[in-house]
Amino acid sequence: MSDAETSRKISAQVLLRPAAGARLADAEITAANVERLRPAAEAVDRVRRFFAAAGFEVGELVGNSFAVTAPASRFERVFELPVEAVEGALGWRRAGGDVTLELPAEAMPEEVAREVAAVTFTPPPEFGPTRFDGGAGGFGP
């Protein structure tokens, strides 16, 4: 990314693990099981403090996730990888060349990483704007 692009603010979602030990991948979240899938309050606080101390703007918890916002350069420093516009969204290329929207948990301290199911950029919608243009307008046609 260029200097202008790395200073532009971007956001990612931080998805937290359930306190009860349930696996998110195995569960459809419904009104009947939402409490069982809720993260522990102390885990929420620990992960939010980590991102705030790292210089991110930290959103409020909604369900089992919250948003973090910062310049692309902050994501690159914290997660030790280049963020780029790939396949119509923000993401990064792994060493083998495959593309992912998820940031590597191993870049976070162990006590934070174990509470986080994923830190991910949001893919573009399947309607309307379908790619990230990297400019001030964000997503393009």
C-alpha positions as CSV (number, residue, x, y, z in Angstrom):
1,M,0.0,0.0,0.0
2,S,1.2,3.6,-0.6
3,D,1.9,6.0,2.2
4,A,-1.6,7.6,1.8
5,E,-3.3,4.2,1.9
6,T,-1.4,3.0,5.0
7,S,-2.5,6.2,6.9
8,R,-6.2,5.8,5.9
9,K,-8.3,4.2,8.6
10,I,-9.7,0.8,8.1
11,S,-11.7,-1.6,10.4
12,A,-11.7,-5.2,11.3
13,Q,-14.1,-7.4,13.4
14,V,-12.7,-9.1,16.5
15,L,-14.7,-12.3,17.1
16,L,-14.4,-13.7,20.6
17,R,-14.6,-17.3,21.8
18,P,-17.5,-18.3,23.9
19,A,-16.9,-18.5,27.7
20,A,-18.7,-21.9,27.9
21,G,-16.2,-23.6,25.6
22,A,-18.6,-24.1,22.8
23,R,-17.1,-24.0,19.3
24,L,-18.5,-21.2,17.2
25,A,-18.0,-23.2,14.0
26,D,-20.3,-25.9,15.3
27,A,-23.1,-23.6,16.4
28,E,-25.8,-21.6,14.7
29,I,-26.4,-18.6,16.9
30,T,-30.1,-18.4,17.9
31,A,-32.1,-16.9,20.8
32,A,-32.0,-20.2,22.5
33,N,-28.2,-20.5,22.6
34,V,-26.9,-17.0,22.5
35,E,-26.1,-16.9,26.2
36,R,-24.0,-20.1,25.9
37,L,-22.0,-18.5,23.1
38,R,-21.4,-15.2,24.9
39,P,-17.7,-14.4,25.7
40,A,-16.6,-14.0,29.3
41,A,-16.7,-10.4,30.5
42,E,-13.1,-10.6,31.7
43,A,-12.0,-11.9,28.3
44,V,-13.8,-9.0,26.6
45,D,-12.0,-6.5,28.8
46,R,-8.6,-8.1,28.3
47,V,-8.9,-8.2,24.5
48,R,-10.4,-4.7,24.2
49,R,-7.5,-3.3,26.5
50,F,-4.9,-5.0,24.2
51,F,-6.3,-3.3,21.1
52,A,-6.7,0.0,22.8
53,A,-3.1,-0.1,24.1
54,A,-1.9,-1.0,20.6
55,G,-3.5,2.2,19.3
56,F,-6.8,1.0,17.8
57,E,-10.1,2.7,18.3
58,V,-12.2,-0.1,19.9
59,G,-15.9,-0.4,19.4
60,E,-18.5,-1.6,21.8
61,L,-19.2,-5.3,22.2
62,V,-22.2,-6.4,20.0
63,G,-23.1,-10.1,20.6
64,N,-19.7,-11.8,20.5
65,S,-17.6,-9.3,18.6
66,F,-16.4,-5.7,18.4
67,A,-14.8,-3.5,15.7
68,V,-11.3,-2.2,15.8
69,T,-10.3,0.8,13.6
70,A,-6.9,2.3,12.9
71,P,-4.7,3.3,10.0
72,A,-3.6,0.3,7.8
73,S,0.0,0.9,9.0
74,R,-1.1,0.1,12.6
75,F,-2.6,-3.2,11.5
76,E,0.6,-3.9,9.6
77,R,2.8,-3.2,12.7
78,V,0.7,-5.1,15.2
79,F,0.0,-8.2,12.9
80,E,3.5,-8.0,11.2
81,L,2.2,-8.3,7.7
82,P,1.3,-6.1,4.7
83,V,-2.4,-5.3,4.4
84,E,-3.5,-5.0,0.8
85,A,-6.6,-4.8,-1.4
86,V,-7.0,-8.4,-2.6
87,E,-9.9,-10.0,-4.4
88,G,-12.2,-7.1,-3.8
89,A,-11.6,-6.6,-0.1
90,L,-8.8,-5.9,2.4
91,G,-6.7,-8.9,3.4
92,W,-3.2,-10.2,3.1
93,R,-1.3,-12.9,1.2
94,R,0.2,-15.8,3.1
95,A,3.7,-17.0,2.3
96,G,2.3,-19.6,-0.2
97,G,0.4,-16.9,-2.0
98,D,-3.2,-17.7,-0.9
99,V,-5.4,-14.8,0.2
100,T,-7.1,-14.5,3.6
101,L,-9.3,-11.9,5.3
102,E,-8.3,-13.2,8.7
103,L,-5.3,-11.7,10.5
104,P,-2.9,-14.1,12.3
105,A,-3.7,-14.7,15.9
106,E,-0.1,-15.7,16.7
107,A,0.9,-12.0,16.3
108,M,-1.1,-11.3,19.5
109,P,0.1,-12.2,23.1
110,E,-1.0,-15.7,24.2
111,E,-3.4,-14.4,26.8
112,V,-5.2,-12.4,24.2
113,A,-5.0,-14.8,21.3
114,R,-6.6,-17.6,23.3
115,E,-9.8,-15.5,23.8
116,V,-10.0,-14.5,20.1
117,A,-11.7,-16.8,17.5
118,A,-10.8,-14.4,14.6
119,V,-9.8,-10.9,13.6
120,T,-11.1,-10.4,10.2
121,F,-11.7,-7.9,7.5
122,T,-15.2,-7.8,6.1
123,P,-15.7,-9.0,2.6
124,P,-17.6,-6.7,0.2
125,P,-21.3,-7.3,-0.2
126,E,-22.4,-9.5,-3.1
127,F,-24.5,-6.6,-4.3
128,G,-23.8,-2.9,-4.9
129,P,-20.1,-2.1,-4.5
130,T,-18.1,-5.2,-5.1
131,R,-14.5,-4.2,-4.7
132,F,-12.3,-2.2,-2.4
133,D,-10.7,0.6,-4.5
134,G,-8.3,1.7,-1.8
135,G,-9.2,5.4,-2.1
136,A,-11.0,7.7,0.1
137,G,-14.4,6.4,-1.1
138,G,-13.6,2.9,0.1
139,F,-15.6,0.4,-1.9
140,G,-16.1,1.0,-5.6
141,P,-18.5,-0.3,-8.3
